[in-house]
């Protein structure tokens, strides 16, 4: 791609941090991991943080450690990355898909109450595209119905809702650091929680079911190899030291896009200024208005990629995926399906230039005009 969809922001300080680890004899479960956990927990405002091999692994460990299993139901949006629902199914629990709000693209609190049953154990909240969900309403629902809350904050590090960081509301939360995220560890994630016993359990599960207080070859329960290496943690720690400038830069890019695309007919742009909310810009997603079809959207995506401009369908609804065929006819999600059919994620990364944004704008405008003039 001439202009990629995403690109990690790696500086010399990150390179030096990684190479310093390679000069030591400790490449796993060492001081870099401990420091990364401490700094991330302090940043979010939560006392316990556990580094794991991916955001998906973190979600799985939350489901497992909270005792959610076969016969239980977990409410989750379909408009999100498939890992959120997969983690529920790993433990043979049932994802119950809920519709989204057409403006925020986050799960709709009013829809949550409609699907609660005696089998419901938890709400898995996703902060979509780095915009916090309506946590006051969701936490109220959870409290009244005695439900657990897991925050999928994989796209939302640094986002705030009513002055609190995303990831600080639920029983547990998960962040992810894949290369397309705001900060990266290459591969990796982090679970955070206020509950010390839950944190201890998740630490054991990520390391083959081994608790810190026992012998290395003593395993209290079936666990997993969900550890994150010292190399990854060193990279993450160095990135985390730059988190505020990174978030500010990404916000600047989002505002540059807003200016560039403001006068293009047929586009719905994401909100940038929302009372009591700070967006952590993970991606920049535009929507076509309702005069366009899904076929039109796919044609525009093909035009952009055909000239080397990376873009994506963020997100294809989970309940319409082949691996979720059993849910296709039981999930009534009209808003999800309508909005997902018209979304386009445009190239978005820290160091994208004004000239590249202008190239995206011109190509997108021309593609729209071709369809409108047919």
N, C-alpha and C positions, 0 to 999 in steps of 0.2 A: 504493500500500500504506500502511495505517495504521502498520504496523511493517515496515520493509523487511527483506529478507534480509541486506543489508549496507549500510554507509554510511561513506564516508571521514571521517577525523578531521582537518580542516583548521583551523588556528589563524591568528591574525594574523601570526605570524612567518613562516608559509609564504606568505601573501599578500604580505607585504612582500618576501620573497626573490624571488618571481616578478616583481613589478612593478619591482624593482631591475634585473633583467635586461632588461626592456623599455625601460629608459632608456639602455641601452648599444647599441653597434653590432654586438655579437657575439652572434648567436643560435644558432650551431651550432659544435661542435668547439672550444669555448673553455674558460675557466678553471673554470666551474661543472661541466662534465663531468669535467675532470681532478681537481677536488677531490672530486666524488662518487665517482669510481673509487678514489681514494686512501683515502678514509675507509671505504668499503665493504670494500675489500680488507683494510685493517687490522682492521676489525671481525670479519671472518670468519677472519683469520689466514692469508691467502693473498697472495703478493706481487703478483700481476697481476690486475687487474679491468678489464673492457671493457664500457662501457655500450652497450646496444643498444635497438632500438625496441620489443621485447617479449620475454617469456620464450620464446615460440615461435621467434622469430628467433634467440635465444641457443642453443636446442637444435639448430636447423638448422645454425648455424655450428659447433657442436661436432662434429656428425656429419660435416660437410663437411671441416673442418680436420683431423680425426683420420683422414681417408682412408677412411672407411667408405662403401661404394658398392654397385653392382649385384653381386648374388651373395652379399653378406655378410648375416649374420643378427645381429640385436640383440635381446637378451632384455629384455622390458619387461612390467610388469603391465598387465592389461586394466582393472583397477579404478583408473582415473585419468582426468584430462582428456585429451581426444583429441589434443591437440597433441603429446604425447610420442611417440605412434605415427606421427602425420603427419610429424614431422620426420625420422623414419627413412625414410619412403617418399619424401620429397622427393628423396633421393639414390638412389632405386631399390633401396635395401636392404630386407630383409624383417624386419618385427617378428615376434618369436616370443613369444607371450603366455604368461605364467607365472601360476600361481595364487597366492593370498594367504593369509596367516595369518588365521584367523577372529577372533582377538582384536585384533591390532594393525591389521589391514587393509592392512598392508604386504606386499610380495612375500615369499614364503616361501623362505628359503635352500635348504631341502631340495628344493624344486621346481625351483630354478634348475639344479642339477646334472643333473636328469633330462632337460633339453631341450638341453644343450650338444652341438653337433655339430662336425665339422671346419670348418663354415662360420661358426661363431659368432665374432664379432669383439669384441663389447662387451656389457656389462650396463648398461642405463639404469635406475638406481635412483630411485624416487620416494619422497620422504618425505611420505607421505599425511597430509593434514590438519594438517601441522606436527609430526607425530610421527616422529622419525628411524627409519629402517629399521635392521635388525640389521647394521650396517656391519662389525663384526669378522668375522662369518661370511661376508658377501658379499665382502669384500676378500680373505679367505683363498681363497675359490673362484676369484676372478679371478686371484690370483697363481698358483695351482696350474695353471690352464688358460690362462695367458698372455692374459688378456682385458683390454680397456680398461674403465674404469668412468666413466660420466657420471652425475653426481648431478642429478636434477631436484629442486632445493630451492626451487622457485617458491612453495611454500606454507609454507616452513620457515625463514625468516630468523630468526636468533637461537636456534633449537633447538640442543640439544647432545646428544652421545652420548659417554659416558665422558669428559666434560670437554672435548671438541672440538666446534667448531661444525659443524653440517650445512653441507656445501659444501666442507669442507676435506679430504676423504678421497680423492676420485677424481682421475682425470686432468684433469677439468674439471667445473665445476658451474654451474648456472644459477639465478638468482633472478628473480622477476617482481614488478612493481609496479602491476598493474591496480588500479582503485579498490576492489576487494573484499579486497585483500591487507592485511597488517599495516601496512605503509607503502606509500604510493602516489606515483607520478610522473605519474598520469593514465593514460598508456600507457608501458610501458618495461620493461626487464630489464637484467640484468648477468651476464656470464660471468666466472668466476674460475678461475684455474689457477696451478699452481706452475711451469709450464714456459714459459720466456721465448720460445722459438721458436713454440710454439703460440699464445701471446698475440699475438705480432707478426702471425702469419698471420690470426688472427681479427680483429684490428684492420684489416687490409687488406681482408678479405672484407666487413666491415660497411660499408666506404666504397668500394664499386665496384671492389674489387681493387687499390686504390692503397696503396702502402707510403709511410710518412712520409718516406723518404729520396729519393723521386723527385718529378718535376714533377707539378703538380696534374692535368694531363691525360695523365699516363703511367700505364697500367693493366697490371700484370703478369699478371693473370688475370681471369677472369670473376668479378665480385663482386656485391654487393647494396647497395641503399640501406637499411641497417639502423641508421642513425645515430639517436641520441637528442638532441633539441634542448637548448640551454642552459636553456630555460624548464622543461622536464621535470626536468633535472638539478638545477636550483635548488630545485625543489619536493622532490625526493628527498633532497637534502642537508639541507634544513631538517627533513624528517621523520626522517631518520636520527639527527639530534641528539637526538631525543626517543624513540629506539627502546626504551630500557629502561623508561621509564614506560608506553609504549604496550603493551609485552609484559606488564607487570605488571597493567595495567588489563584486558587481555583474559583473563589468567588469573583475575582476580577475577570477571569475568563468567561464565567457565566454572564456577567454584565456586558462584556464585549459582544457576546452572542446576542443578548437582548437588543442591543443597539443595532447590530448588523441585520437582524431578522425582523425588526419591529414593523416594517411596512410591507411585508410580503403577504399577499392575500392568500387565505386558506390555511394559515398556520396558527396553531394555539401554542403559545410559549409558556414555559413553567413560571410559576410565581417566584419572585425573588425577595420580596419584603412582606413578611407575615408577622403579625403581632405576637410577641412572646415566643417566637421560634427563631432559632438560627439553623439554617440548612448547612449541612456538611456536603458540599457538592461532589457526589460520586460520579454521576454522569449528567450529561445535558440532553434531555429528552424532549423533543417537540411532538405535537400531535397534529394530524390533519383534521380539518373540521368535517362536519357530517355530510358535506357535499362530495367527499371522496369515499372510495371503497377500499377494502383490504387489498384487492387486486391493484388498485392505484398505488397504495403504499408500497407494495412489493415491487412494482415497476420503478418507483422512485429510488428505492433501495438498490435495485439492480443498476440504475443509471449512475448513482454515486459510486458504488463499488467498481463499476466498469471503467471509471476514470481514475481509480486508485484512491478513493476517499472511503475510509473505513466507516461503517455504520452498522446498526443492528436493530432487530425487533425486540425491544425491551419493554415488556416480557411477553413471551408466548404463554398463555394461561396453562397452568399445570394440569387442570382437569381435562384439557383437550390433548394432552400428550399421549402417545401410544402406550406408555407404561402406566397410564391412569385411565385406561379404557373403561374400567368398572365404575368410575366416577362420572363419566361423560353425561349420562342421562339422569343422574340423581342430583347434580349440582346445578341450581338455577342461579346464574350469575350474569344477568344481562349487562350490567355496567362494566364488569370486567371484560366481557367479550367485545363490547362496543369500543371501549377505550383501547384495548390491546390490539385491535385490528388497525389502529391508525397511529401507533407510536413509532417514532424513529429516534434512536440514539445517535447523535452526531459525534464526530471526533472531539474528545475532551481529555486534556491532560495539562499538567502544569506549564509546560513550555511551548504550547501551541502559539503560533505567531499571529499577528493581526492579518498578515497576508494570507495565511492558511485559512483563517476564519472567513476572509473575504472570498477565497476560492470555494469554500463550502457553501457560502451564501449564494454565490452566483450560480453554481451548479444546481443547488436545490431550487432556486427560483426558476431556472430554465426548465427543470424537470416538472415543476408544478404547472408552469405555463403551457407546456406541451399537452398535458392532460386536460387542462381547463379549456384549451382551444380546439380540442377534438370535436 
